[in-house]
Amino acid sequence: MKLGNIALAILMFPTIAFADTLIATRTVRAHTVLTQADVTLVRNSSPSALTDINNVVGLETRVTLYEGRPINSRDIGPAVIVQRNQIVTLMYRRGGLTISAEARSLGRAGIGESVRIMNLASRQTVTGIVSQDGTVFVRGY
């Protein structure tokens, strides 16, 4: 085969680009906070997988991660601080008006995530955003 034909064949068939891919070093159950020992980088071609260990340590798994499989952004999230059925403080602010009430969480959520809650006094269900201290803020309309 001539050198020109080899060069042409190389150009015609694209090569796979390999990059570092984050994988689980062991099977990690859902709702587990990830540590440095739970993940590692390998050379792989998984385009949707995460690539930085520092961005996942301290986050919580949303699904079970299986050993050797790539970790995607949808598989992890902020550590949950509000549990399902937990009593939380509901805060509503609009202008100078602030209303607070006790509510029951209808789901699990981390800081900055939305969660449905039920006001215990009125039995109304609303959606709010979880703050660092676990208070759920409902936006004024």
DSSP file (Angstrom, degrees, kcal/mol; ACC not computed):
  #  RESIDUE AA STRUCTURE BP1 BP2  ACC     N-H-->O    O-->H-N    N-H-->O    O-->H-N    TCO  KAPPA ALPHA  PHI   PSI    X-CA   Y-CA   Z-CA
    1    1 A M              0   0    0      0, 0.0     2,-0.1     0, 0.0     5,-0.0   0.000 360.0 360.0 360.0 136.9    0.0    0.0    0.0
    2    2 A K     >  -     0   0    0      1,-0.1     4,-1.8     4,-0.0     3,-0.3  -0.387 360.0-116.0 -78.1 155.8    1.4    3.4   -0.9
    3    3 A L  H  > S+     0   0    0      1,-0.2     4,-2.1     2,-0.2     5,-0.2   0.847 115.3  55.7 -59.1 -37.1    2.0    6.1    1.7
    4    4 A G  H  > S+     0   0    0      1,-0.2     4,-2.2     2,-0.2    -1,-0.2   0.882 105.9  51.0 -64.4 -39.3   -0.7    8.3    0.1
    5    5 A N  H  > S+     0   0    0     -3,-0.3     4,-2.3     2,-0.2    -1,-0.2   0.877 108.9  51.1 -66.9 -37.4   -3.3    5.6    0.4
    6    6 A I  H  X S+     0   0    0     -4,-1.8     4,-2.2     2,-0.2    -2,-0.2   0.919 110.6  48.6 -65.2 -43.9   -2.5    5.1    4.1
    7    7 A A  H  X S+     0   0    0     -4,-2.1     4,-1.9     1,-0.2    -2,-0.2   0.903 111.5  50.0 -62.7 -41.2   -2.8    8.9    4.8
    8    8 A L  H  X S+     0   0    0     -4,-2.2     4,-1.7     1,-0.2    -1,-0.2   0.902 109.6  51.0 -64.0 -41.4   -6.1    8.9    3.0
    9    9 A A  H  X S+     0   0    0     -4,-2.3     4,-1.5     1,-0.2    -2,-0.2   0.887 109.0  51.4 -63.7 -39.4   -7.4    6.0    5.0
   10   10 A I  H  < S+     0   0    0     -4,-2.2    -1,-0.2     1,-0.2    -2,-0.2   0.893 111.0  47.9 -64.8 -39.9   -6.4    7.7    8.3
   11   11 A L  H  < S+     0   0    0     -4,-1.9    -1,-0.2     1,-0.2    -2,-0.2   0.815 109.5  53.6 -70.3 -30.2   -8.3   10.9    7.3
   12   12 A M  H  < S+     0   0    0     -4,-1.7    -1,-0.2     1,-0.2    -2,-0.2   0.816 103.6  58.4 -76.0 -31.0  -11.4    8.9    6.2
   13   13 A F  S  < S-     0   0    0     -4,-1.5    -1,-0.2    -5,-0.1    -4,-0.0  -0.877  84.4-138.4-106.4 110.2  -11.8    7.1    9.5
   14   14 A P        -     0   0    0      0, 0.0     2,-0.3     0, 0.0    -3,-0.1  -0.308  16.3-130.1 -65.9 147.7  -12.2    9.4   12.5
   15   15 A T        -     0   0    0     -4,-0.1     2,-0.5    -5,-0.1    -5,-0.0  -0.644  21.3-108.5 -94.4 155.9  -10.4    8.4   15.7
   16   16 A I        -     0   0    0     -2,-0.3     2,-0.6     1,-0.0    -1,-0.0  -0.711  29.1-136.5 -84.2 129.0  -12.0    8.2   19.1
   17   17 A A        -     0   0    0     -2,-0.5     2,-0.4    28,-0.1    27,-0.0  -0.759  18.0-153.1 -88.0 125.4  -10.9   11.1   21.4
   18   18 A F        +     0   0    0     -2,-0.6     2,-0.3    27,-0.1    27,-0.2  -0.792  19.9 167.5 -99.9 141.8  -10.1    9.8   24.8
   19   19 A A  E     -A   44   0A   0     25,-2.7    25,-2.7    -2,-0.4     2,-0.2  -0.904  45.8 -76.1-140.9 168.7  -10.4   12.1   27.9
   20   20 A D  E     -A   43   0A   0     -2,-0.3     2,-0.4    23,-0.2    23,-0.2  -0.516  48.9-167.7 -69.8 135.3  -10.4   11.6   31.6
   21   21 A T  E     -A   42   0A   0     21,-3.1    21,-2.4    -2,-0.2     2,-0.5  -0.981  19.4-125.9-127.8 137.2  -13.7   10.2   32.9
   22   22 A L  E     +A   41   0A   0     28,-2.8    49,-2.4    -2,-0.4     2,-0.3  -0.703  35.5 174.2 -84.7 127.8  -14.9   10.0   36.4
   23   23 A I  E     -AB  40  70A   0     17,-2.8    17,-2.1    -2,-0.5     2,-0.3  -0.892  35.4-101.7-129.4 161.5  -16.0    6.5   37.5
   24   24 A A  E     -Ac  39  67A   0     45,-1.4    44,-3.1    42,-0.5    15,-0.3  -0.658  18.6-154.4 -80.9 136.3  -17.0    4.9   40.8
   25   25 A T  S    S+     0   0    0     13,-2.6     2,-0.3    -2,-0.3    14,-0.2   0.620  80.9   5.9 -84.9 -13.7  -14.3    2.8   42.5
   26   26 A R  S    S-     0   0    0     12,-0.6     2,-0.5    40,-0.1    42,-0.1  -0.937  99.3 -73.8-154.3 169.3  -17.0    0.7   44.3
   27   27 A T        -     0   0    0     -2,-0.3     2,-0.5    39,-0.2    39,-0.2  -0.635  49.7-164.8 -73.5 124.7  -20.8    0.3   44.2
   28   28 A V  B     -D   65   0B   0     37,-2.8    37,-2.8    -2,-0.5     3,-0.1  -0.959  13.4-131.1-117.4 122.1  -22.2    3.4   46.0
   29   29 A R    >   -     0   0    0     -2,-0.5     3,-0.7    35,-0.2    32,-0.2  -0.269  34.3 -88.8 -69.4 155.9  -25.8    3.3   47.2
   30   30 A A  T 3  S+     0   0    0      1,-0.2    32,-0.2    32,-0.1    -1,-0.1  -0.290 111.4  31.8 -60.1 149.5  -28.2    6.2   46.5
   31   31 A H  T 3  S+     0   0    0     30,-2.8     2,-0.4     1,-0.3    -1,-0.2   0.747  87.8 132.5  70.7  28.2  -28.3    9.0   49.1
   32   32 A T    <   -     0   0    0     -3,-0.7    29,-2.3    29,-0.1     2,-0.5  -0.916  59.1-125.5-108.8 135.1  -24.6    8.5   50.0
   33   33 A V  B     -E   60   0C   0     -2,-0.4    27,-0.3    27,-0.2     2,-0.2  -0.679  33.7-122.3 -78.8 127.2  -22.3   11.5   50.2
   34   34 A L        -     0   0    0     25,-3.1    24,-2.4    -2,-0.5     2,-0.2  -0.440  27.7-168.2 -75.6 140.9  -19.3   10.9   48.0
   35   35 A T    >>  -     0   0    0     22,-0.2     3,-1.3    -2,-0.2     4,-0.5  -0.711  40.7 -97.9-116.3 172.0  -15.7   10.9   49.3
   36   36 A Q  G >4 S+     0   0    0      1,-0.3     3,-0.8    -2,-0.2    -2,-0.0   0.833 122.9  57.6 -58.2 -34.6  -12.4   11.0   47.5
   37   37 A A  G 34 S+     0   0    0      1,-0.2    -1,-0.3   -13,-0.0   -12,-0.1   0.661  97.2  63.0 -72.9 -16.2  -12.1    7.2   47.9
   38   38 A D  G <4 S+     0   0    0     -3,-1.3   -13,-2.6   -13,-0.1   -12,-0.6   0.664 105.7  41.6 -82.9 -16.8  -15.5    6.6   46.1
   39   39 A V  E <<  +A   24   0A   0     -3,-0.8     2,-0.3    -4,-0.5   -15,-0.2  -0.905  56.7 174.9-134.2 156.3  -14.3    8.0   42.7
   40   40 A T  E     -A   23   0A   0    -17,-2.1   -17,-2.8    -2,-0.3     2,-0.4  -0.976  29.9-111.7-152.5 162.7  -11.3    8.0   40.4
   41   41 A L  E     +A   22   0A   0     -2,-0.3     2,-0.3   -19,-0.2   -19,-0.2  -0.828  33.9 174.8 -99.9 136.9  -10.3    9.2   37.0
   42   42 A V  E     -A   21   0A   0    -21,-2.4   -21,-3.1    -2,-0.4     2,-0.7  -0.929  40.1-101.5-132.8 160.6   -9.7    6.8   34.1
   43   43 A R  E     +A   20   0A   0     -2,-0.3     2,-0.3   -23,-0.2   -23,-0.2  -0.754  65.5 136.5 -83.9 117.9   -8.9    7.3   30.4
   44   44 A N  E     -A   19   0A   0    -25,-2.7   -25,-2.7    -2,-0.7   -22,-0.0  -0.906  58.7-121.9-154.2 172.4  -12.2    6.7   28.6
   45   45 A S        +     0   0    0     -2,-0.3   -28,-0.1   -27,-0.2   -25,-0.1  -0.202  56.2 135.5-119.8  42.0  -14.5    8.1   25.8
   46   46 A S    >   -     0   0    0    -27,-0.2     3,-1.1     1,-0.2    -2,-0.1  -0.800  35.1-166.9 -92.9 104.0  -17.7    8.7   27.7
   47   47 A P  T 3  S+     0   0    0      0, 0.0    -1,-0.2     0, 0.0    -3,-0.0   0.761  82.5  46.4 -67.2 -26.5  -18.9   12.2   26.5
   48   48 A S  T 3  S+     0   0    0      2,-0.0    25,-0.6    24,-0.0     2,-0.1   0.489  90.2 106.0 -94.8  -2.0  -21.5   12.8   29.2
   49   49 A A  B <  S-G   72   0D   0     -3,-1.1    23,-0.2    23,-0.2   -26,-0.1  -0.403  75.6-106.2 -79.2 154.1  -19.4   11.7   32.2
   50   50 A L        -     0   0    0     21,-3.0   -28,-2.8   -28,-0.2    21,-0.2  -0.354  24.8-164.9 -73.2 158.8  -18.0   14.1   34.7
   51   51 A T        +     0   0    0    -30,-0.2     2,-0.5     1,-0.1    -1,-0.1   0.395  60.0  73.1-129.8   1.6  -14.2   14.8   34.6
   52   52 A D    >   -     0   0    0      1,-0.1     3,-0.9   -30,-0.1     4,-0.3  -0.957  51.6-163.0-129.7 117.8  -13.2   16.5   37.8
   53   53 A I  G >> S+     0   0    0     -2,-0.5     3,-1.8     1,-0.2     4,-1.7   0.883  91.7  61.4 -61.1 -39.9  -13.0   14.7   41.2
   54   54 A N  G 34 S+     0   0    0      1,-0.3    -1,-0.2     2,-0.2   -18,-0.0   0.746  98.5  57.7 -62.6 -23.8  -13.1   18.0   43.1
   55   55 A N  G <4 S+     0   0    0     -3,-0.9    -1,-0.3     1,-0.1    -2,-0.2   0.576 113.0  37.7 -83.0  -8.9  -16.5   18.9   41.7
   56   56 A V  T X4 S+     0   0    0     -3,-1.8     3,-2.3    -4,-0.3   -22,-0.3   0.668  83.4 104.1-115.4 -22.9  -18.2   15.7   43.1
   57   57 A V  T 3< S+     0   0    0     -4,-1.7   -22,-0.2     1,-0.3     3,-0.1  -0.456  91.6  22.6 -63.5 127.0  -16.6   15.1   46.5
   58   58 A G  T 3  S+     0   0    0    -24,-2.4    21,-0.3     1,-0.4    -1,-0.3   0.246  99.1 113.8  97.2 -11.1  -19.2   16.1   49.1
   59   59 A L    <   -     0   0    0     -3,-2.3   -25,-3.1    19,-0.1    -1,-0.4  -0.511  65.7-118.3 -87.5 163.3  -22.2   15.7   46.8
   60   60 A E  E     -EF  33  77C   0     17,-3.2    17,-2.1   -27,-0.3     2,-0.3  -0.806  20.7-117.1-105.8 141.9  -24.8   13.1   47.3
   61   61 A T  E     - F   0  76C   0    -29,-2.3   -30,-2.8    -2,-0.4    15,-0.3  -0.571  17.7-167.9 -75.5 136.2  -25.7   10.3   44.9
   62   62 A R  S    S+     0   0    0     13,-3.3     2,-0.3    -2,-0.3    14,-0.2   0.699  77.4  20.4 -91.8 -25.8  -29.2   10.4   43.5
   63   63 A V  S    S-     0   0    0     12,-1.1     2,-0.4   -34,-0.1   -32,-0.1  -0.830 101.3 -78.1-133.3 169.9  -29.0    6.9   42.1
   64   64 A T        -     0   0    0     -2,-0.3     2,-0.5   -34,-0.1   -35,-0.2  -0.599  43.0-147.1 -72.1 130.0  -26.8    3.8   42.8
   65   65 A L  B     -D   28   0B   0    -37,-2.8   -37,-2.8    -2,-0.4     2,-0.4  -0.874  12.2-144.2 -99.0 129.7  -23.4    4.2   41.2
   66   66 A Y    >   -     0   0    0     -2,-0.5     3,-2.1   -39,-0.2   -42,-0.5  -0.749  27.9 -92.8 -99.5 142.5  -21.9    0.9   40.1
   67   67 A E  B 3  S+c   24   0A   0     -2,-0.4   -42,-0.2     1,-0.3   -40,-0.1  -0.192 107.8   9.6 -52.3 130.4  -18.2    0.2   40.2
   68   68 A G  T 3  S+     0   0    0    -44,-3.1    -1,-0.3     1,-0.3   -43,-0.1   0.354  98.5 119.2  83.0  -6.0  -16.3    1.0   37.0
   69   69 A R  S <  S-     0   0    0     -3,-2.1   -45,-1.4   -45,-0.1    -1,-0.3  -0.707  70.4-102.0 -95.3 146.0  -19.2    2.9   35.4
   70   70 A P  B     -B   23   0A   0      0, 0.0     2,-0.5     0, 0.0   -47,-0.2  -0.262  30.6-129.3 -62.8 150.1  -19.0    6.6   34.4
   71   71 A I        -     0   0    0    -49,-2.4   -21,-3.0   -21,-0.2   -49,-0.3  -0.907  22.6-161.1-104.7 124.4  -20.6    9.2   36.7
   72   72 A N  B >   -G   49   0D   0     -2,-0.5     3,-1.5   -23,-0.2     4,-0.4  -0.637  30.8-111.5-101.6 161.2  -23.0   11.7   35.0
   73   73 A S  G >  S+     0   0    0    -25,-0.6     3,-0.9     1,-0.3    -1,-0.1   0.802 116.7  58.6 -63.4 -29.4  -24.1   15.0   36.4
   74   74 A R  G 3  S+     0   0    0      1,-0.2    -1,-0.3     3,-0.0    -3,-0.0   0.647  95.9  65.8 -74.4 -13.1  -27.7   13.7   36.7
   75   75 A D  G <  S+     0   0    0     -3,-1.5   -13,-3.3   -13,-0.1   -12,-1.1   0.626 106.2  39.0 -81.9 -14.0  -26.5   11.0   39.0
   76   76 A I  E <   +F   61   0C   0     -3,-0.9   -15,-0.2    -4,-0.4     3,-0.0  -0.871  59.9 160.2-134.9 164.0  -25.4   13.4   41.8
   77   77 A G  E     -F   60   0C   0    -17,-2.1   -17,-3.2    -2,-0.3     3,-0.1  -0.948  48.8 -44.8-165.8-177.9  -26.5   16.5   43.5
   78   78 A P  S    S-     0   0    0      0, 0.0   -19,-0.1     0, 0.0     2,-0.1  -0.241  71.3 -90.9 -59.8 149.7  -26.2   18.7   46.6
   79   79 A A        -     0   0    0    -21,-0.3    32,-0.6     1,-0.1     2,-0.2  -0.407  48.3-111.9 -61.8 134.6  -26.3   16.9   49.9
   80   80 A V  E     +H  110   0E   0     30,-0.2    30,-0.3     1,-0.1    -1,-0.1  -0.498  41.2 167.8 -73.3 131.5  -29.9   16.7   51.2
   81   81 A I  E     +     0   0E   0     28,-2.0     2,-0.5    -2,-0.2    29,-0.2   0.501  67.2  60.9-117.5 -12.4  -30.6   18.7   54.3
   82   82 A V  E    S-H  109   0E   0     27,-2.1    27,-2.0     6,-0.0    -1,-0.2  -0.972  73.1-160.9-116.9 120.3  -34.4   18.5   54.2
   83   83 A Q    >   -     0   0    0     -2,-0.5     3,-1.6    25,-0.2    24,-0.2  -0.566  33.1 -84.5 -95.1 160.0  -35.8   15.0   54.4
   84   84 A R  T 3  S+     0   0    0      1,-0.2    22,-0.2    -2,-0.2    -1,-0.1  -0.413 115.5  13.6 -61.0 137.7  -39.3   13.8   53.4
   85   85 A N  T 3  S+     0   0    0     20,-2.8    -1,-0.2     1,-0.3     2,-0.2   0.437  92.4 141.7  71.8   4.0  -41.9   14.3   56.2
   86   86 A Q    <   -     0   0    0     -3,-1.6    19,-2.7    21,-0.2     2,-0.5  -0.520  56.3-120.1 -73.4 141.6  -39.5   16.6   58.1
   87   87 A I  E     +I  104   0F   0     17,-0.2     2,-0.3    -2,-0.2    17,-0.2  -0.735  43.2 174.1 -82.0 125.8  -41.1   19.7   59.8
   88   88 A V  E     -I  103   0F   0     15,-2.9    15,-2.5    -2,-0.5     2,-0.5  -0.823  36.3-102.6-127.8 165.6  -39.6   22.8   58.3
   89   89 A T  E     -I  102   0F   0     -2,-0.3    47,-2.8    45,-0.2     2,-0.5  -0.822  31.7-150.9 -90.8 127.6  -40.1   26.6   58.6
   90   90 A L  E     -Ij 101 136F   0     11,-3.6    11,-2.0    -2,-0.5     2,-0.4  -0.868  13.3-166.6 -97.9 126.4  -41.9   28.0   55.6
   91   91 A M  E     -Ij 100 137F   0     45,-2.9    47,-3.1    -2,-0.5     2,-0.4  -0.959   9.4-174.8-119.7 133.6  -41.0   31.6   54.8
   92   92 A Y  E     +Ij  99 138F   0      7,-2.8     7,-2.8    -2,-0.4     2,-0.4  -0.994   8.2 179.9-124.4 124.9  -42.9   33.9   52.5
   93   93 A R  E     +Ij  98 139F   0     45,-0.8    47,-0.6    -2,-0.4     2,-0.3  -0.990  11.7 160.8-129.4 133.1  -41.6   37.4   51.7
   94   94 A R  E >   -I   97   0F   0      3,-2.4     3,-2.3    -2,-0.4     2,-0.2  -0.875  69.3 -45.8-149.8 115.8  -43.0   40.1   49.5
   95   95 A G  T 3  S-     0   0    0     -2,-0.3    45,-0.0     1,-0.3    -1,-0.0  -0.466 125.0 -20.3  61.6-126.3  -42.0   43.7   49.9
   96   96 A G  T 3  S+     0   0    0     -2,-0.2     2,-0.4    -3,-0.1    -1,-0.3   0.448 116.5 102.4 -90.7  -1.9  -42.0   44.4   53.6
   97   97 A L  E <   +I   94   0F   0     -3,-2.3    -3,-2.4     2,-0.0     2,-0.4  -0.703  45.6 178.6 -88.6 130.1  -44.4   41.5   54.4
   98   98 A T  E     -I   93   0F   0     -2,-0.4     2,-0.4    -5,-0.2    -5,-0.2  -0.994   2.1-178.3-130.8 126.9  -42.9   38.4   56.0
   99   99 A I  E     -I   92   0F   0     -7,-2.8    -7,-2.8    -2,-0.4     2,-0.4  -0.985   2.6-173.5-123.7 133.1  -45.0   35.3   56.9
  100  100 A S  E     +I   91   0F   0     -2,-0.4     2,-0.3    -9,-0.2    -9,-0.2  -0.955  10.3 161.9-125.3 149.3  -43.6   32.2   58.5
  101  101 A A  E     -I   90   0F   0    -11,-2.0   -11,-3.6    -2,-0.4     2,-0.3  -0.973  41.0 -96.8-154.5 162.1  -45.3   29.0   59.3
  102  102 A E  E     +I   89   0F   0     -2,-0.3    18,-2.2   -13,-0.2    19,-0.5  -0.670  46.5 174.7 -83.6 142.3  -44.6   25.4   60.1
  103  103 A A  E     -IK  88 119F   0    -15,-2.5   -15,-2.9    -2,-0.3     2,-0.5  -0.953  29.2-123.8-144.2 162.1  -44.8   23.0   57.1
  104  104 A R  E     -IK  87 118F   0     14,-2.5    14,-2.6    -2,-0.3     2,-0.3  -0.936  28.2-124.9-110.6 130.5  -44.1   19.4   56.3
  105  105 A S  E     - K   0 117F   0    -19,-2.7   -20,-2.8    -2,-0.5    12,-0.2  -0.547  15.1-164.9 -73.5 134.3  -41.7   18.5   53.5
  106  106 A L  S    S+     0   0    0     10,-3.0     2,-0.3    -2,-0.3   -22,-0.2   0.334  71.7  11.6-100.2   5.2  -43.2   16.3   50.9
  107  107 A G  S    S-     0   0    0      9,-0.4     2,-0.3   -24,-0.2   -21,-0.2  -0.898  84.2 -85.8-159.7-173.2  -39.8   15.4   49.4
  108  108 A R        +     0   0    0     -2,-0.3     2,-0.3   -25,-0.1   -25,-0.2  -0.854  45.7 165.6-107.8 144.4  -36.0   15.5   49.9
  109  109 A A  E     -H   82   0E   0    -27,-2.0   -27,-2.1    -2,-0.3   -28,-2.0  -0.991  24.1-143.3-158.7 151.7  -33.9   18.5   48.8
  110  110 A G  E >   -H   80   0E   0     -2,-0.3     3,-2.1   -30,-0.3    20,-0.4  -0.457  55.4 -54.1-102.9-179.7  -30.5   20.1   49.2
  111  111 A I  T 3  S+     0   0    0    -32,-0.6    20,-0.2     1,-0.3    -1,-0.2  -0.352 127.0  11.6 -59.7 129.0  -29.5   23.7   49.4
  112  112 A G  T 3  S+     0   0    0     18,-2.9    -1,-0.3     1,-0.3     2,-0.2   0.343 101.3 117.9  85.3  -6.4  -30.9   25.7   46.5
  113  113 A E    <   -     0   0    0     -3,-2.1    17,-2.2    17,-0.1    -1,-0.3  -0.593  65.4-115.8 -91.5 156.0  -33.2   22.9   45.3
  114  114 A S  E     - L   0 129F   0     15,-0.2     2,-0.3    -2,-0.2    15,-0.2  -0.647  33.1-180.0 -90.4 149.3  -36.9   23.2   45.1
  115  115 A V  E     - L   0 128F   0     13,-2.4    13,-2.4    -2,-0.3     2,-0.4  -0.996  28.2-120.2-146.5 143.5  -39.2   21.0   47.3
  116  116 A R  E     - L   0 127F   0     -2,-0.3   -10,-3.0    11,-0.2    -9,-0.4  -0.702  36.8-179.6 -83.2 136.9  -42.9   20.7   47.7
  117  117 A I  E     -KL 105 126F   0      9,-3.0     9,-2.6    -2,-0.4     2,-0.5  -0.946  22.7-135.8-135.2 156.3  -44.1   21.4   51.2
  118  118 A M  E     -KL 104 125F   0    -14,-2.6   -14,-2.5    -2,-0.3     2,-0.3  -0.963  20.6-128.7-117.2 122.7  -47.5   21.4   53.0
  119  119 A N  E  >  -K  103   0F   0      5,-2.8     4,-2.2    -2,-0.5   -16,-0.3  -0.531  16.7-147.9 -64.6 123.8  -48.4   24.2   55.3
  120  120 A L  T  4 S+     0   0    0    -18,-2.2    -1,-0.2    -2,-0.3   -17,-0.1   0.804  92.2  47.5 -69.9 -28.8  -49.6   22.5   58.5
  121  121 A A  T  4 S+     0   0    0    -19,-0.5    -1,-0.2     1,-0.1   -18,-0.1   0.924 127.1  22.7 -77.5 -45.7  -52.1   25.2   59.4
  122  122 A S  T  4 S-     0   0    0      2,-0.1    -2,-0.2     0, 0.0    -1,-0.1   0.619  91.6-133.9 -98.2 -14.1  -53.9   25.6   56.0
  123  123 A R     <  +     0   0    0     -4,-2.2     2,-0.3     1,-0.3    -3,-0.1   0.625  55.5 146.8  65.6  15.4  -53.0   22.2   54.5
  124  124 A Q        -     0   0    0     -5,-0.2    -5,-2.8    -6,-0.0     2,-0.5  -0.614  43.6-137.4 -80.5 140.9  -52.0   24.1   51.3
  125  125 A T  E     +L  118   0F   0     -2,-0.3     2,-0.3    -7,-0.2    -7,-0.2  -0.872  31.3 164.0-102.0 129.8  -49.2   22.6   49.2
  126  126 A V  E     -L  117   0F   0     -9,-2.6    -9,-3.0    -2,-0.5     2,-0.4  -0.863  32.8-120.7-135.6 169.2  -46.6   25.0   47.8
  127  127 A T  E     +L  116   0F   0     -2,-0.3    12,-0.4   -11,-0.2     2,-0.3  -0.951  35.8 167.6-116.1 135.6  -43.1   24.7   46.3
  128  128 A G  E     -L  115   0F   0    -13,-2.4   -13,-2.4    -2,-0.4     2,-0.4  -0.851  34.6-105.7-139.6 174.8  -40.2   26.5   47.8
  129  129 A I  E     -LM 114 137F   0      8,-2.6     8,-2.8    -2,-0.3     2,-0.3  -0.885  33.3-124.5-107.5 134.0  -36.4   26.7   47.7
  130  130 A V  E     - M   0 136F   0    -17,-2.2   -18,-2.9    -2,-0.4     6,-0.2  -0.615  24.6-154.9 -81.3 131.3  -34.3   25.3   50.5
  131  131 A S    >   -     0   0    0      4,-2.7     3,-1.7    -2,-0.3   -18,-0.1  -0.432  35.5 -91.5 -96.1 176.9  -31.8   27.7   52.2
  132  132 A Q  T 3  S+     0   0    0      1,-0.3   -21,-0.1    -2,-0.1    -2,-0.0   0.822 125.7  48.9 -59.6 -33.7  -28.6   26.8   54.1
  133  133 A D  T 3  S-     0   0    0      2,-0.1    -1,-0.3     1,-0.0     3,-0.1   0.402 121.9-102.7 -90.1   4.8  -30.4   26.5   57.4
  134  134 A G  S <  S+     0   0    0     -3,-1.7   -45,-0.2     1,-0.3     2,-0.2   0.386  75.7 139.6  92.3  -4.0  -33.2   24.3   56.1
  135  135 A T        -     0   0    0    -47,-0.1    -4,-2.7    -5,-0.1     2,-0.6  -0.507  47.9-136.9 -70.0 142.5  -35.8   27.0   55.9
  136  136 A V  E     -jM  90 130F   0    -47,-2.8   -45,-2.9    -6,-0.2     2,-0.5  -0.913  14.5-154.7-107.4 120.0  -37.9   26.8   52.8
  137  137 A F  E     -jM  91 129F   0     -8,-2.8    -8,-2.6    -2,-0.6     2,-0.5  -0.811   1.6-157.5 -98.7 128.0  -38.6   30.1   51.0
  138  138 A V  E     -j   92   0F   0    -47,-3.1   -45,-0.8    -2,-0.5     2,-0.2  -0.889  24.6-118.6-102.6 131.8  -41.7   30.5   48.9
  139  139 A R  E     -j   93   0F   0     -2,-0.5     2,-0.3   -12,-0.4   -45,-0.1  -0.448  22.4-121.9 -73.0 138.2  -41.5   33.2   46.2
  140  140 A G              0   0    0    -47,-0.6    -1,-0.1    -2,-0.2   -45,-0.1  -0.616 360.0 360.0 -77.0 137.2  -44.0   36.0   46.4
  141  141 A Y              0   0    0     -2,-0.3    -1,-0.1   -47,-0.0   -47,-0.1   0.415 360.0 360.0-100.8 360.0  -46.1   36.4   43.3
